[in-house]
Amino acid sequence: FNLDQHQLHGCFIITEEEMKSFPKLFFPLEIFSYSTCIKGNKELIFKIREDSLERKKLFLDFIKYFEIFSKKKPNNSMEWKKFYHMILMLPTIYFQAKGKFMYKKFSFKLIEKEFTEEELSPIKKATWIMNHWPKYKQIKNPLPSPFITPFFSKNKKLFKNIHRVNQSIVEEAINLSNIMKNKLEREHYL
């Protein structure tokens, strides 16, 4: 959490054996040019395998994830953080379904060329929320997780704003994921 207070997934470990038949959707190799080697050999050799079916499945799994929330909204801070994370991954997963791999932060500019500002509203909202989430160390908190920090925050106005944004973000995220799915189907990627 000292490195990334928003992380939800922990650390990734890729073994040399996995590098011999590596699907780029697991961890796009483009990301390594923005990473830092903390131990061992800096030269990594991957043998890339064909993963188009897995890319389709991953995108469709994202669609299913959002459809779950058409019936019930996330009900705690950890579920909401994961929901925001999934929204922010949508552009990257969309481009991966098309066979285009990139560092996540570069996907946000590119996605604006394919969808309207209104359609991308949940991405803008999730970005705003994540950028305004209180820092874990700002609150003297003996509890072990930054995910419960909001409940102890003195910034109640911020969380009222987040709650207001959450009223529409679920429906908008479902809508965006379906629009992306329809576009990928029309372009024969799904």
N, C-alpha and C positions, 0 to 999 in steps of 0.2 A: 504493500500500500504506500510505502514511501516513494516508490517509483511512479506509480499510477493509481490514484485513488478511485478512478472510474473502472478499473479492470474488473471483469467478472469471471474470466476464464482461467486465471492462474498462469502457470508457465507451460510452454510447449516444449516437448523433448522429441527430437527427431534422431533416430538411430542411423548408423551407417547402413544397416540392412535395409531400412526404409528408403534411404537415399538411392538405392539401386533400382527402385520401381516407384517413383514418386509422382503423385497426382498434384498438379499445381493448385488445384482448388483447396487442398489442405492448408497450404501456406504459400501463396504466390512468391516465386523466387525474386520478383522485383523488390520485395520488402527488404531483402538482405542488403541491398545497396544503401539502405537507410538505417542499418543496424550496426551494433558494436560487438565485436568479438571480445568476450571477457576471459576466454581460456582456450588454449589449443591452437590448432592450425586455422588460419584465416581463409584458406582456400578450400571451398566446399565443392564437391563434384556430385551433381545429381543426374540420374538417368530418368528423364521424364516419360511417364506412360500416358497413354490416351485416357482421358477422363470425361468425355462429353456426356455420357450417361449419368455419371456421378454429379456433374455440374447441373444437369436438368433436375435430378433428384433433390439436390441441395436447395435450388430455387423453389421447387414445389413444397419442400419441407418448411421453408420460410412462409409460404402462402398458408399452409396448414397452421403454423404457429399463430399468425394473425387472426385466422378464422376462429380459433379458440376464444379469442377475446370479443367476438361478436356476441357471445352469450354471457360472458362475465369479464369484468375488468380486472387488471392486476389488483391484488388486495393488500400488498405491503410494499415497503420501500425497496426491498430486494427485487421483487417481481417487476415493479415499475422501472427500476434501473435496467433490468434485463430487457424490458420492453423498449426502452429508449435505445439501448445498444442494438437491438435487432432492427429498429427503424434506421439507425445510422449505418448499419451494414447493408441495407437494401440496395443502394446504388452499386456497391462492390459486387454483391451476389448477382445482381442484374447483368452487369458487364461480364462477369465470369460465365454466366449462362451463354453469352455471345462469344465466348472464347477470348475475351480481353481481360488481361490480368494487370492489376495496378495496386499501388499503395492506397489505402482507403481514403486518405485526405484528398487525393487527386480525383477521386470519383465524383465528388460533390460538384465541381465545376463542370465536368463532362455531362452529368445527368441533367443539368439545366438546359442543355442543347436538345434534349429528347422529350422533356415534359414541361408543362406550364408551371408557373410560380404557384398557382392555386393547387395543382396536383402535388407539388413538392412541399406543401405546407407542413405536413408532419415532420419532415426532415428539419425544416427551419425551427420548428417548435422544440424538437428533441435536442437540437444543437443549443438552443437558448437555455433549456433546462440544464443540460450537462455543463455548460459554461458558467452557470450561476449556482450550481450545487455547492453547498458550503464545504470548505476544506476541513478535513478530519481533525487536523491539529489545532484548528481555531477554537475548538471546544475542549475544555479540560474534561476528558471523558475516560473513565476507567474501563469502559466496555470495549470489547475486542474488535468491533467491526464498524467501518465507516458507513455501512448501509443503514445503521440505526441512528446515525448522527442527526438526521432531520428532526427526529422527535424530541431532541434535546436542544435544538437551535433556538436562539433568542430572536432570530429573524423570522417571525411569524408572517410578516407581510410577503416575504419571498415565497413561502410555502402556500399561502393563499393564492398567489399568482400561478404557481405550479399547479395547484388544484384546479384553477380556472382553465388553464391550458389543457389539462388532462381530460376535461369534459368533452373536448372535440377530437383530441389526438388519436384515440382508438379507432373511431369511425374513419377518420382521414387516412390512417395507416392501412386499414383494410382496403379502402378504396384505391390507394396508390398501388398496393401490392397486386390487386386485380387488374388495374390498368397496365402495369408492367407485364403481367402474365399474358394479357390479351395481345400486347405488342410483340412479345416474344413468340407467341403462337402464329401471329400474322407473318412474322419474318422467318418462320420455320426453324426457330431455335429450340422450341419445346415440342 
